[in-house]
Every structure is written in structure tokens, then in C-alpha cells.
Amino acid sequence: MRHVFSGIMKLRLLFVLLFAGTALPADFDLLITNAQIADGSGAPLVRGSIAVKDGRIVAVGTVPGTADATIDAGGKVAAPGFIDVHTHSEDICRIPTAENFLRMGVTTIITGNCGHSRTDVAKFFEEIVESKVAVNVATLIGHGSVREQGMGGSFIRAPNAEQLAVMEEIVDQAMKDGAVGLSTGLIYVPGSFAKTEELIELAKVAAAHDGIYVSHMRYETTRIFEALDEIIRIAREAGVRAEVSHIKLSGPTAWGGADKVLAVLDKARGEGLKITHDQYAYTASSTGLRQTLPDSALEGEHADYLARIADAGRKAEIIAKMAEMRERQGRKDYSYAVIARCKADPSLNGKTVPEAAKMRRGSDTLEDQIELILDIEARGGASAVFHGMNEDDLQVFMRSPFTMTASDGGPRRLGEDVPHPRSYGNNARVLGRYVRELKLLTLQEAVRRMTSLPAHTFHLKERGMLKAGAHADIVIFDPAKVTDPATFNDPHHYAEGFSDVIVNGGVVIRDGTLTEVRSGGPLRMSQ
């Protein structure tokens, strides 16, 4: 025993002599200490540390060892980076820092929703790499964009066999290039003209690549049950996982039906279908102002629209259909719509349609509101915020364990236009208002809806959990201070309470300050 001890001492002495004056390599690249860990599973928080090396989490809990950099969480919560499954971020390369997402804890975004996407996914991902984005970016392949490419400008019909084959080829190639699924926007032209059978065939292509079918359904009004029947049929006949985009009930005539909507979806799940849903934490939506117009007014090219409103008879038909749409929704006018971005006339940004009509036409009568809407579309259109949902319904949907938190927003520049505040505050609003103030969800359950549930739903491997082997996407926040100062009237404010954000092991926000690190990039379903 004495000889063994002597041998060990000699080895130690030799080690000291060999490395005297030389710094020993650290065990980890980054060590987060003194954190309350919400691991993403929904389990209770536990105190501990998180070790990161080569972009991966290598240990969670009691972690001995040294690190090149250490973040003392100071008792704040450390969670997996949030995954926003519903964004419109095709322009992410224009704003590669995506700071509005980072500052509310989002480290992964999924774009290509509501049927609109880049159809050349490989090229899109190349541009993301070149732009050095700060977040992970996955994409869906958008049915509407595919339909435009495959069918040209004529949409009020089903595709012929040759056109459908072209559309299937586009979806197939997009899935091969790494898209996570197929999206539809069935209230938007040209998706609104598609029959269910067309959607089933394209969903089959996505399903063959293990993709998901994500739908802004055909109706979110009193006809929502027809839309639910359609998405359930598509899921069943295409053999595909399905996702209801931004689940909601729009318009006063539809309010109060959230429990019935969930009952239909729960029944489908009970029959073996895999159907989930996402939601933003606001009672207003945002889309093009053209959604106040009937689809028949928008079919074809922009010149076709101009010809229709120039013809007294066809213009009268459009106005009559607009009246039918208002009646179904229980609306008397367009005071619920606020212009967010009108490129042709930025002075209208932030104004309700009646206010804008008063400014431009000298009157806010219903007739003048309609004329304004028709004219704005003629001059290139506008985006708008629509106040059309009920808080009680929102909370019913939020309680469902199958509802994920998603912003339906995009990358923003401070001060640009008057957008919906959800792009700045959605995740913070859930954690501040619905967890801390209303206690509608526990913190760990809210984190699960933002992390492991979306990762599992969209098959994003080794993300959404704080565990050894996972990609090191991590957010540190103070649950007592998280808040969303962005409002509808004053939306350009970053979320507060998030001190540190790590993407693939790179610290992109440190102690509340945006760094120069850009460690995001394209995220393919297989990665």
C-alpha cells in the first residue's frame, strides 16, 4: 500500500512540474450557477447549475468543474430557450438580430405559417447562414405560395392533374431541404379557393417526410366547427400530425364557444389523431386589411381588382358581400380595425378605419370607411390590428394542455410602423399576466408550453429541454419582474425581466445587454 501511495505522489509531482505556469483547460465553455431550473418537462423547479460545452448541455444539477465563462443566475429561473412555432419571419435576414424575440426569451422561431413562405427552402437557409442570424430558424412550406407558383394567377378552381403534380414536387423538395411541414392559410387568397381534397394530397407529401400540417383554418367565426371538421379529416386521411394555428373565436357572434371547440379537438385526440394548437395572449389579431374584402374581389392579379372596383356593378357586389361579412361577425362598422402599416400613406398608421376615413375623406360614415378600404387596397394594401376576441375564450384555450404559446409576429425594428405588440411581448405577457398575476398556469407548465411541447410537436430533436445532450438554448429570467410594456397604442418596447439568453451555446444577451454573438442559423427538422 505504501508503494502505491508513493507512486501516486510521484505522478502528481510530475504533473505539477510538467504544467507549472500553464493554465489548465476548463471543463466547460459556460457554467450557469445558482439557478432555479425549469427543465421544460413541467416538473417543479429545482436549484442547480447547467454546464455547456461545444454548443451542448453536458450536465444539469450539481455540477463540479471549471468553465471559461460563468453566469451566476442569482436565484433567477433558467429554462430552455422558448420556441415560437407561429411566426411570419420570411424577412428575418433583414433584421438578423431578431432582438424583439430574444428579449422575450425566444431562441427558435418557425416561419412559413398561414400558407405563405419561401418556396425555395434551400436558398432561404443559405441566406440565413450568410446573414448570421441570432436565433434558430425553421420553416414550413406554405400552401398558398406553392399554389401561386403551381397555378399562376387563376385560383378560383381546383388545380388540374399537371398543376397538382407540380405543387406536390415543390412540397416534396421543400421537405427534403429541411422544412418541418406544410402550412395553409385558408382565409387568404389563394388558399381560400382550395378544396379539402387538394389539401389532403399535399399533406400526404409532407407526412411522407414526417412533417406536420399546420393550418390557419377556413373559419374562426360561428362556422369554426366546419373548419374543425376539415382539419380533422385532413389529419385522418393524410395520416399527418396537425396543428391549429392561433386558436381563437373571432367576432361577437362566435364568443363563448371555446369549451365546445376544445371538446371537438379532444374527441379527435381520443380517436388517436395527433392534433395540437397554438395561441397568442391577446384579444386582437393582425393581418392584411384586405381580409375585410370578399375573396372574389381579390382573385387574379392586382389589375383584376382595379377593374372590378372601377365597374359600378361589380363594385356594388363587393360592397354587398362586405355587408354580409359584417353581419355574420356582428359588426356595425370597421372601428375594430386599426391600421398598422400603410406603405402608401404612413400617416394612417395607428388609426382606426373610421379615424383614417375622417382624415382622408372628411367623414367617418360606413360608406366612407368602405371607400377607404377599397382605395387602400388599390394603392397596395395595408396590414391592420383587429380587435375581435373575448378574454374569457382566450383563457379557456390557454388552460388546455395542448395549447402552445406563439406570437404570430415577426422580427421588428424599434419605431417602425405601429404593429401588434405580440411581436415584442407575447411570452412575457403569458409569464407576467397569466402566470404571476392571474395564476391561470403554473410557471413550470407555462415553460413546458413554450419549450418541450413545441419541440415534440414539430420534431425538433434535442431541443426544448434542459438535459445532457440537448442543444444549449437557454434563457434566464426573473419571474417576479417579467413584464410586457408593449401596448397597442405604443408597441415598440422590448419585454423586461430576461437577463441572459444563450443560443447554441453562444451568449447573445448577457446581463440585459445584446452582445455581438450571432449563434443562430437554419434549423432543419432532422437536426
VENQUIQUI-V459958 format. One record per backbone hydrogen bond with DSSP energy under -1.0 kcal/mol. CO is the residue of the C=O (numbers start at 1). NH is the residue of the N-H. E is the energy in kcal/mol with one decimal. If there is no record, write none. Layout:
co={CO | CO}
nh={NH | NH}
e={E | E}
This chain:
co={1 | 2 | 3 | 4 | 5 | 6 | 7 | 8 | 9 | 10 | 11 | 12 | 13 | 14 | 15 | 19 | 28 | 30 | 31 | 32 | 33 | 34 | 35 | 36 | 37 | 39 | 46 | 48 | 49 | 50 | 51 | 51 | 52 | 52 | 53 | 55 | 56 | 57 | 59 | 61 | 66 | 69 | 71 | 73 | 76 | 77 | 78 | 79 | 82 | 82 | 84 | 86 | 89 | 91 | 95 | 96 | 98 | 99 | 101 | 101 | 102 | 105 | 107 | 108 | 109 | 110 | 111 | 113 | 115 | 119 | 120 | 121 | 122 | 123 | 124 | 125 | 126 | 127 | 128 | 133 | 135 | 136 | 137 | 138 | 139 | 141 | 142 | 143 | 144 | 145 | 146 | 147 | 148 | 155 | 160 | 161 | 162 | 163 | 164 | 165 | 166 | 167 | 168 | 169 | 170 | 171 | 172 | 173 | 174 | 175 | 178 | 180 | 181 | 182 | 183 | 184 | 185 | 188 | 190 | 191 | 195 | 196 | 197 | 198 | 199 | 200 | 201 | 202 | 203 | 204 | 206 | 206 | 207 | 212 | 213 | 214 | 215 | 215 | 216 | 220 | 221 | 223 | 223 | 224 | 225 | 226 | 227 | 228 | 229 | 230 | 231 | 232 | 233 | 234 | 235 | 241 | 242 | 243 | 244 | 251 | 257 | 258 | 259 | 260 | 261 | 262 | 263 | 264 | 265 | 266 | 267 | 268 | 269 | 274 | 276 | 277 | 278 | 279 | 283 | 285 | 287 | 288 | 289 | 290 | 294 | 295 | 301 | 302 | 303 | 304 | 305 | 306 | 311 | 312 | 313 | 314 | 315 | 316 | 317 | 318 | 319 | 320 | 321 | 322 | 323 | 324 | 325 | 326 | 334 | 336 | 337 | 338 | 339 | 340 | 341 | 345 | 346 | 348 | 351 | 352 | 353 | 354 | 355 | 356 | 357 | 358 | 365 | 366 | 367 | 368 | 369 | 370 | 371 | 372 | 373 | 374 | 375 | 376 | 377 | 382 | 383 | 383 | 384 | 385 | 386 | 386 | 388 | 390 | 391 | 392 | 393 | 394 | 395 | 400 | 402 | 404 | 409 | 413 | 420 | 421 | 421 | 422 | 425 | 426 | 427 | 428 | 429 | 429 | 430 | 431 | 432 | 433 | 434 | 434 | 442 | 443 | 444 | 445 | 448 | 450 | 451 | 452 | 453 | 454 | 455 | 459 | 460 | 462 | 465 | 467 | 470 | 471 | 472 | 473 | 474 | 475 | 476 | 476 | 477 | 478 | 478 | 483 | 490 | 491 | 496 | 497 | 499 | 500 | 501 | 501 | 502 | 503 | 506 | 506 | 508 | 509 | 510 | 513 | 521 | 524}
nh={5 | 6 | 7 | 8 | 9 | 10 | 11 | 12 | 13 | 14 | 15 | 16 | 17 | 18 | 19 | 22 | 68 | 52 | 71 | 50 | 73 | 75 | 48 | 78 | 46 | 466 | 37 | 35 | 61 | 32 | 58 | 59 | 29 | 30 | 56 | 472 | 53 | 469 | 51 | 49 | 28 | 31 | 33 | 76 | 36 | 477 | 38 | 475 | 107 | 108 | 110 | 408 | 92 | 94 | 98 | 134 | 102 | 103 | 104 | 106 | 105 | 82 | 136 | 84 | 138 | 87 | 140 | 116 | 145 | 121 | 124 | 125 | 126 | 127 | 128 | 129 | 130 | 131 | 133 | 520 | 521 | 109 | 523 | 111 | 180 | 183 | 146 | 147 | 148 | 149 | 150 | 151 | 152 | 157 | 164 | 165 | 166 | 167 | 168 | 169 | 170 | 171 | 172 | 173 | 174 | 175 | 176 | 177 | 179 | 178 | 525 | 212 | 141 | 214 | 143 | 216 | 188 | 192 | 193 | 194 | 199 | 200 | 201 | 202 | 203 | 204 | 205 | 206 | 207 | 208 | 209 | 211 | 210 | 182 | 243 | 184 | 217 | 245 | 186 | 250 | 224 | 226 | 227 | 228 | 229 | 230 | 231 | 232 | 233 | 234 | 235 | 236 | 237 | 238 | 240 | 213 | 276 | 215 | 278 | 254 | 261 | 262 | 263 | 264 | 265 | 266 | 267 | 268 | 269 | 270 | 271 | 273 | 272 | 242 | 244 | 404 | 247 | 406 | 389 | 386 | 384 | 291 | 292 | 293 | 297 | 298 | 305 | 306 | 307 | 308 | 309 | 310 | 315 | 316 | 317 | 318 | 319 | 320 | 321 | 322 | 323 | 324 | 325 | 326 | 327 | 328 | 329 | 331 | 337 | 387 | 353 | 385 | 350 | 418 | 383 | 348 | 349 | 351 | 339 | 356 | 357 | 358 | 359 | 360 | 361 | 362 | 369 | 370 | 371 | 372 | 373 | 374 | 375 | 376 | 377 | 378 | 379 | 381 | 380 | 289 | 340 | 341 | 287 | 338 | 285 | 388 | 251 | 394 | 395 | 396 | 397 | 398 | 399 | 403 | 277 | 279 | 88 | 416 | 423 | 424 | 425 | 426 | 429 | 430 | 431 | 432 | 433 | 434 | 435 | 436 | 437 | 438 | 440 | 441 | 446 | 447 | 448 | 449 | 453 | 83 | 455 | 456 | 457 | 458 | 460 | 461 | 463 | 471 | 467 | 470 | 57 | 473 | 505 | 81 | 502 | 79 | 499 | 500 | 77 | 481 | 482 | 496 | 487 | 493 | 483 | 478 | 512 | 476 | 508 | 509 | 474 | 506 | 503 | 508 | 515 | 501 | 513 | 510 | 137 | 527}
e={-2.4 | -2.4 | -2.2 | -2.1 | -2.3 | -2.0 | -2.0 | -2.3 | -2.3 | -2.5 | -2.4 | -2.4 | -2.3 | -2.5 | -2.0 | -2.3 | -2.0 | -2.9 | -2.5 | -2.4 | -2.9 | -3.1 | -2.4 | -2.6 | -1.3 | -2.1 | -3.7 | -2.3 | -2.8 | -3.0 | -2.7 | -1.2 | -2.2 | -2.0 | -1.7 | -2.6 | -2.7 | -3.5 | -2.8 | -3.0 | -1.9 | -2.0 | -2.5 | -1.7 | -2.7 | -2.4 | -2.6 | -2.7 | -2.3 | -1.8 | -2.4 | -2.8 | -1.8 | -1.9 | -1.4 | -2.5 | -2.1 | -2.6 | -1.7 | -2.3 | -2.2 | -2.7 | -3.0 | -2.9 | -2.8 | -2.1 | -2.1 | -1.8 | -2.0 | -1.2 | -2.1 | -2.5 | -1.8 | -2.2 | -1.7 | -2.0 | -2.3 | -2.0 | -1.0 | -1.5 | -1.6 | -2.7 | -3.1 | -2.6 | -2.6 | -2.3 | -2.3 | -2.9 | -2.2 | -1.9 | -2.5 | -2.3 | -1.6 | -3.0 | -2.8 | -2.0 | -1.8 | -2.4 | -2.6 | -2.0 | -2.0 | -2.2 | -2.7 | -2.5 | -2.3 | -2.3 | -2.1 | -2.0 | -2.4 | -1.2 | -1.2 | -1.6 | -2.8 | -3.0 | -3.2 | -2.9 | -1.4 | -2.7 | -1.7 | -1.8 | -1.5 | -2.4 | -1.9 | -1.9 | -2.6 | -1.9 | -1.0 | -1.7 | -2.7 | -1.8 | -1.3 | -2.7 | -2.1 | -2.5 | -2.2 | -2.2 | -1.1 | -2.5 | -2.5 | -3.5 | -1.8 | -1.2 | -1.3 | -2.4 | -2.0 | -1.7 | -2.3 | -2.3 | -2.2 | -2.5 | -2.4 | -2.3 | -3.1 | -2.3 | -1.5 | -2.9 | -2.1 | -2.7 | -2.1 | -2.1 | -2.0 | -2.5 | -1.9 | -1.7 | -1.9 | -3.0 | -2.0 | -1.9 | -2.3 | -2.4 | -1.0 | -2.0 | -1.9 | -2.9 | -2.6 | -2.9 | -2.8 | -2.4 | -2.1 | -2.5 | -3.1 | -1.9 | -2.0 | -2.1 | -1.5 | -1.7 | -1.3 | -2.2 | -2.1 | -1.9 | -2.2 | -1.1 | -2.7 | -1.9 | -1.5 | -1.9 | -2.3 | -2.2 | -2.1 | -2.0 | -1.7 | -1.7 | -2.2 | -2.2 | -2.2 | -2.2 | -1.5 | -3.0 | -1.6 | -2.9 | -1.9 | -3.2 | -4.0 | -2.3 | -2.0 | -2.2 | -1.6 | -2.1 | -2.9 | -2.9 | -2.6 | -2.2 | -2.0 | -2.5 | -3.0 | -1.0 | -2.3 | -2.4 | -2.3 | -2.2 | -2.3 | -2.6 | -2.2 | -2.9 | -2.1 | -1.7 | -1.5 | -3.0 | -1.5 | -3.3 | -2.5 | -1.4 | -1.8 | -3.1 | -2.7 | -1.1 | -2.8 | -2.2 | -2.2 | -1.8 | -2.6 | -2.1 | -1.6 | -1.7 | -2.1 | -1.9 | -3.3 | -2.1 | -1.2 | -1.8 | -2.2 | -1.7 | -3.0 | -1.8 | -2.1 | -2.8 | -2.2 | -1.2 | -1.3 | -1.7 | -1.8 | -2.8 | -2.6 | -1.3 | -2.4 | -2.4 | -1.8 | -1.9 | -2.2 | -3.3 | -2.2 | -2.7 | -2.6 | -2.5 | -2.6 | -1.0 | -1.0 | -2.8 | -1.0 | -2.0 | -3.0 | -2.1 | -2.5 | -2.1 | -3.4 | -2.8 | -1.6 | -1.3 | -2.5 | -1.9 | -1.6 | -2.2 | -1.6 | -2.3 | -1.8 | -2.4 | -3.5 | -2.8 | -1.8 | -1.8 | -2.0 | -2.4 | -2.8 | -1.0 | -2.7 | -2.2 | -1.7 | -2.6 | -2.6 | -2.2}
